[in-house]
Amino acid sequence: MPLDAPWPQTLLVRQQPHCCWTAQDIKDTYNDSGPILGLATPEHPVESLLCVPAVYEGQVLGALNFTGRKYDEADLAKMKALAEESVEVFVQLRKA
């Protein structure tokens, strides 16, 4: 994916979550949307995909990717908190 595409601009450049709130958003964003949407099962649909960066000292060290049910802003807030908590893990992996 080129750096000027929406996903890297949002996640890597602006260091903000990239949110695909609908299956159509996933199709519009990812050239491999077929396999992503193919992860769905009747019990676990793929209706949203949220990528949340783990940022340390102004650098994106990694991202947590969530696929599943129809997520909302409350879910995103929890995911952002989890990404903040995961920063130390990414720092340790970087040192390994």
C-alpha positions in Angstrom: 0.0 0.0 0.0 1.5 3.4 -1.0 2.3 5.8 1.8 -0.1 8.3 0.4 -3.1 5.9 0.8 -5.6 6.6 3.6 -4.5 3.8 5.9 -0.8 4.7 6.1 -1.6 8.4 6.2 -3.9 8.0 9.1 -2.1 5.3 11.1 1.6 6.0 10.4 1.8 9.7 9.5 -1.0 11.2 11.7 -0.6 8.4 14.3 -4.3 8.0 14.7 -6.6 4.9 14.5 -7.7 4.0 11.0 -11.3 2.9 11.2 -13.3 0.8 8.7 -16.7 1.0 10.3 -18.4 -1.2 7.6 -17.6 -4.1 5.3 -17.7 -1.6 2.4 -15.1 0.5 4.1 -12.9 -2.6 4.4 -13.4 -3.3 0.6 -12.6 0.3 -0.2 -9.4 0.3 1.9 -7.7 -3.1 1.5 -6.7 -4.7 -1.7 -6.9 -8.0 0.2 -10.3 -7.4 1.6 -11.6 -10.8 0.3 -9.4 -12.8 2.8 -10.1 -10.3 5.6 -13.9 -10.6 5.1 -13.4 -14.3 4.6 -12.4 -14.6 8.3 -16.1 -14.2 9.2 -18.1 -17.1 10.6 -21.8 -17.0 11.5 -20.9 -16.6 15.2 -18.1 -14.0 14.5 -19.0 -11.7 11.6 -16.4 -9.3 10.1 -18.4 -6.0 9.9 -15.7 -3.6 11.1 -11.9 -3.4 11.1 -10.1 -0.9 13.4 -6.3 -0.4 13.4 -5.0 1.4 16.4 -1.3 2.5 16.6 1.0 1.9 19.5 3.0 5.2 19.6 6.2 5.6 21.7 8.3 8.8 21.6 6.6 10.0 18.5 7.1 6.8 16.5 4.5 4.1 15.6 6.1 0.9 16.9 3.1 -1.3 15.9 -0.6 -1.5 15.6 -3.4 -3.5 17.1 -5.9 -4.7 14.5 -9.4 -5.6 15.5 -11.8 -7.3 13.1 -15.3 -8.3 14.0 -18.7 -7.2 14.9 -20.0 -3.7 14.2 -17.7 -1.7 16.5 -18.6 1.8 17.8 -16.8 4.8 19.4 -16.9 3.2 22.8 -15.1 0.1 21.5 -12.6 2.4 19.8 -11.9 4.2 23.1 -11.2 0.8 24.8 -9.0 -0.3 21.9 -7.0 3.0 22.2 -6.4 2.3 25.9 -5.3 -1.2 25.1 -2.9 0.1 22.5 -1.4 2.5 25.0 -1.0 -0.4 27.5 0.8 -2.5 24.8 3.5 0.1 24.0 5.9 -1.4 26.6 5.5 -4.8 24.8 6.5 -3.2 21.5 9.4 -1.4 23.1 10.7 -4.8 24.5 10.2 -6.5 21.1 12.2 -3.7 19.5 15.1 -4.3 21.8 15.0 -8.1 21.2 
